[in-house]
Amino acid sequence: MMTLPYLSHYPQSVQQQVAKLVEHDTLGTWLQHKYSGLHKVSNDAELRDYVMAIKNKYLKKTQPLSKIAYDNKMHVVNHALGLHTFVSRVQGAKLKSKNELRVSSLFKQTPCAFLNMIVVHELAHLKEKEHNKAFYKLCEHMLPSYHQVEFDVRVYLTEFDRSGNVFLSEQR
């Protein structure tokens, strides 16, 4: 059976179904049929507005975000899809901290559900640092279909690594 690194923690039966779609060269088509239409969040300013709308709806009392941006290097460097960083600096006698949220540029041309899942995941880290039960419960609160979309993003990444962005050919 072929190696599916993004799906390695899923049951063999699920991996076999995805491998069969890859073998028949229909995985990209399956994704396009399931997720038609791309989001229109194309730059950092629009991403900031998008993220802040979700944050203000679900996480009003969490610390502010100092930077929200797409990151061109993220997927290539460490296979991350999004990144939440907490930076502390000493300025004189004060300790200053900043939260940053970065989304891989890979998600500039994908369905809204994919971007939403990445943003929800990274925002959940504002409240829950670890990937534990409370973290995933918060993700599901913000996006009830979180686990299904996360799986589909992993399927998308499998196809992306194999053949490139399956959503590039769609009209924006």
Residue, then its C-alpha position, 0 to 999 in steps of 0.5 A: m500500500m502507498t504511503l499517505p503521510y497526512l493520513s497515517h493516524y487514520p485506520q487502514s480501511v480509510q487509507q485504502q479508500v484514499a489510496k484507491l482514489v489516488e490509484h485511479d487518479t480521481l482524488g482531485t475530482w472527488l475534492q472538487h465535487k465535494y468542495s465547489g467554490l473558493h474563498k475570496v480571502s486573498n491578502d493579509a488585510e482580508l485574512r485579518d478581517y476574516v480571522m478577527a470576525i471568527k475570534n470576536k464571535y467565539l473568543k472575545k476574551t482571549q488575548p489580542l493578535s498582533k499579526i495575522a498573515y499568509d506565510n509563503k514558506m510555512h508548508v515547505v519548511n515544517h509541513a505546518l498548515g497554520l501557526h500560532t506563535f506567542v512571543s515574549r520580549v523584555q522592554g525595560a522593566k516590562l514584559k511584553s507579549k504578542n500573539e501572531l497567527r500565520v496561515s500557509s499561503l497554500f490555502k489562498q486558493t482553496p474552499c472556504a471550509f479549508l481556510n475556516m478549519i485552519v483559522v479555527h485550529e489556530l485560534a483555539h490555541l489562544k485558549e488551549k495550547e495543547h492538542n487535547k480534548a478541550f482543544y478539539k471541543l473548542c474547535e468543534h464549538m467554532l466549527p461543528s464539522y471540524h473533524q471532517v474538514e480536517f480529514d478532507v484537508r489532509v486528503y487535499l494535502t495528499e493530492f497537492d503533494r502528488s499533483g499540485n493544487v486541485f483548485l487552481s483551475e476553478q474561476r475565482 
